[in-house]
Amino acid sequence: MEHSLNTASPTVVKPAFRLRSLIPQRWYAHLFLWVACLVLGFPLLYAIVVSTQNNSDVFSYRATFGDYFESNLKVVIQDRNLLRYMSNSVIIAVIVTVGKTVLSLLAGMAFVYFRFPFKWLIFGIVLMTLMMPTEILAIALFRLVNSWGFDSYISMTVPFLASATGTFLFRQHFANIPAELSEAAQLDGASPIQFLFRVLVPISWNTIGALAVIQFVYVWNMYLWPVLVIRAQERQVVQVGLRSLIASDASVSFGPMMLAAVIASLPPIIVFILLQKQFMSGFAVTRDK
């Protein structure tokens, strides 16, 4: 009896270690991203290091953490009352963000689902206001709030409740939603308010989150308008409070100044982290949604 030859291919033993497996195929892209992250993150890292130093450490270009974090924190919290300024900014930013989001939601719905005279003309005027920053309207708004006798919080919130950016964002979002949803809601006898809260709002959380992040950061960074309208120092916002740290004495204390800047940047970072998913998805609204 003939025995068949074993023609099976020999087992190839792969080496346990390969240098190529540790190097990404597109290593240059990863290298570029690492360099970009270091360049963008260096100012924040430098501010954190300086916040623990005094002026002598700063001027000696010390690259390590110092021993003055507690003293700098005492200056920022107790002497300069930064937390009070931050609480004022949080209140104002939350009011403006919620008010702008609600009004923009209603305006975007009106421009898409309602018919009224001169709708496109009014929408064009709304878009024209995008080219007019707050600095151009500052004098007119200042005279208006003075004539009405607004106090600090009202003058900081009411002039900014309307948003052309938010109106345009929601208008584009609602225009990409299939018209069958509106027709089905009308057939079911739903009112416009029911259609808004039961249909539009649940499918618009990404856009709402994106607008909330933009408006919160915008209000948080305002400086010119609070300087003009807020007279009581205890009601000032955080950006004006940071300015008081810069020009507190004849010499500038860089440690407390940098520590205050790092602390003041935490609320916008927290808001962005909480709404990061909605922010990134809010600008990718398609008809498939």
ABEGO torsion letter per residue (X at the ends): XBBBBBABBBBBBBBABBAAAABBABAAAAAAAAAAAAAAAAAAAAAAAAAABBAAAAAAGBABBBAAAAAAAAAAAAAAGAAAAAAAAAAAAAAAAAAAAAAAAAAAAAAAABBBBGAAAAAAAAAAAAABBAAAAAAAAAAAAAAAGBBAAAAAAAAAABBAAAAAAAAAAAAABBAAAAAAAAAAGBBAAAAAAAAAAAAAAAAAAAAAAAAAAAAAABAAAAAAABABAAABBAAAAAAAAAAABABBBAAAAAAAAAAAAAAAAAAAAAAAAAAAAAAABBAAX
